Amino acid sequence: MRKMALFLLSFMMILTLSSLSDDLNSIGEGQQPQVSVDNKGTIRVVFGSGEQIFCATSRDHGLHFGQPVLVAKVPEMHLGMSRGPQLASSKNYSVISAIDKSGAIHWFRLNHGTDQWKKMGVINDRSGSAPEGLMSIAADSQDHFYAAWLDIRTGKQNQIYFASLSGKTVNWSKNVMVYHSPDQHVCECCKPSIAVQGPSVAIMFRNWLSGLRDLYVTRSANMGQTFSAAQKMGLDTWKLNGCPMDGGGLRITPANAVQTVWQRKGNIYYATPNKPETYLAKGRTCSISGSRTNPLITYQNSDTLNMIEFPQKTPRMVGTGGYLKAVPVNSAVSLFVWEQNNQIKCRRM
């Protein structure tokens, strides 16, 4: 019976992949894709290949992508395990950040009018302060960009730092520490997440408190000028002698509500502040996106990539590989991007 069940499962996976094959496309050779949509609906996918950063663009809602454009070469660039180029898009500009192994956060800006990428400098105002290579960036619809990352400038231990950038300015704001762990450091190898909705900014990170590695969220209501005390997500906890290297994801809804998704003990949970977590599935490397109240959640279980349209909990298979990301194309369709055998794949569903 066990052999028959395994055979049927394998057969169903083959049928699922076969039914999806018609809309599966390859964007280019590389790793760690990130995807964004600007105000006009233009979709961009950035990814790394060795020390190079590439960006591919679609102007027809993800149906077709142009040839990837070489944005820059960053010697000794971090790439792999949630490290790699980050991307955010807004009204007139798109921004890419990338960290090298010395801890410098390089950034590049695309002017949507000229369609030209330009090297701009570095985000961190303390040399070599981000050697772990883990950060996220986000943007609102009016060319305000925000960044959060792991930074060791305070006591040579990783804390959560933040900076912002507005409009045509060429320098990021003074870097500020938005969370300092009372137990010396936050989780050392989990990528922080950042989300924006109007003046509201939220940052999520995995903490380290007496060996407990739970997810916390800190919020700003004034575009990052001040942040609230960090709040733990979920009711249960995870004591772990090691780092899960899995930071989860968050978003802010149009109604200004924070929604988070993250992994604990190999299980994926959905949670909002002050409420119990909701179990979704077995898996890891989850993310969350969406343009309405109900979020779209992606995750992987082994090398199977799935999506859940919450509050439904039945997963749909997207493909195979790793590091699945998604953006909404319209109210009914989303674009998914991921890496598979050193290729960047995409699919509309």
Rosetta blueprint (number, residue, H / E / L):
1 M L
2 R H
3 K H
4 M H
5 A H
6 L H
7 F H
8 L H
9 L H
10 S H
11 F H
12 M H
13 M H
14 I H
15 L H
16 T H
17 L H
18 S H
19 S H
20 L H
21 S H
22 D H
23 D H
24 L E
25 N E
26 S E
27 I E
28 G E
29 E E
30 G L
31 Q E
32 Q E
33 P E
34 Q E
35 V E
36 S E
37 V E
38 D L
39 N L
40 K L
41 G L
42 T L
43 I E
44 R E
45 V E
46 V E
47 F E
48 G E
49 S E
50 G L
51 E L
52 Q E
53 I E
54 F E
55 C E
56 A E
57 T E
58 S E
59 R L
60 D L
61 H L
62 G L
63 L L
64 H L
65 F L
66 G L
67 Q L
68 P L
69 V E
70 L E
71 V E
72 A E
73 K E
74 V L
75 P L
76 E L
77 M E
78 H L
79 L L
80 G E
81 M L
82 S L
83 R E
84 G L
85 P L
86 Q E
87 L E
88 A E
89 S E
90 S L
91 K L
92 N L
93 Y E
94 S E
95 V E
96 I E
97 S E
98 A E
99 I E
100 D E
101 K L
102 S L
103 G L
104 A L
105 I E
106 H E
107 W E
108 F E
109 R E
110 L E
111 N E
112 H L
113 G L
114 T L
115 D L
116 Q E
117 W E
118 K E
119 K E
120 M E
121 G E
122 V E
123 I L
124 N L
125 D L
126 R L
127 S L
128 G L
129 S L
130 A L
131 P L
132 E L
133 G L
134 L L
135 M E
136 S E
137 I E
138 A E
139 A E
140 D L
141 S L
142 Q L
143 D L
144 H E
145 F E
146 Y E
147 A E
148 A E
149 W E
150 L E
151 D E
152 I L
153 R L
154 T L
155 G L
156 K L
157 Q L
158 N L
159 Q E
160 I E
161 Y E
162 F E
163 A E
164 S E
165 L E
166 S E
167 G L
168 K L
169 T L
170 V L
171 N L
172 W L
173 S L
174 K L
175 N L
176 V E
177 M E
178 V E
179 Y E
180 H L
181 S L
182 P L
183 D L
184 Q L
185 H L
186 V L
187 C L
188 E L
189 C L
190 C L
191 K L
192 P L
193 S E
194 I E
195 A E
196 V E
197 Q E
198 G L
199 P L
200 S E
201 V E
202 A E
203 I E
204 M E
205 F E
206 R E
207 N L
208 W L
209 L E
210 S L
211 G L
212 L E
213 R L
214 D L
215 L E
216 Y E
217 V E
218 T E
219 R E
220 S E
221 A L
222 N L
223 M L
224 G L
225 Q L
226 T L
227 F L
228 S L
229 A L
230 A L
231 Q E
232 K E
233 M L
234 G L
235 L L
236 D L
237 T L
238 W L
239 K E
240 L L
241 N L
242 G L
243 C L
244 P L
245 M L
246 D L
247 G L
248 G L
249 G E
250 L E
251 R E
252 I E
253 T L
254 P L
255 A L
256 N L
257 A L
258 V E
259 Q E
260 T E
261 V E
262 W E
263 Q E
264 R E
265 K L
266 G L
267 N E
268 I E
269 Y E
270 Y E
271 A E
272 T L
273 P L
274 N L
275 K L
276 P L
277 E L
278 T E
279 Y E
280 L E
281 A E
282 K E
283 G L
284 R E
285 T E
286 C E
287 S E
288 I E
289 S E
290 G L
291 S L
292 R L
293 T L
294 N L
295 P L
296 L E
297 I E
298 T E
299 Y E
300 Q E
301 N E
302 S L
303 D L
304 T E
305 L E
306 N E
307 M E
308 I E
309 E E
310 F L
311 P L
312 Q L
313 K L
314 T L
315 P L
316 R E
317 M E
318 V E
319 G E
320 T E
321 G L
322 G E
323 Y E
324 L E
325 K E
326 A E
327 V E
328 P E
329 V L
330 N L
331 S L
332 A L
333 V L
334 S E
335 L E
336 F E
337 V E
338 W E
339 E E
340 Q E
341 N L
342 N L
343 Q E
344 I E
345 K E
346 C E
347 R E
348 R E
349 M L
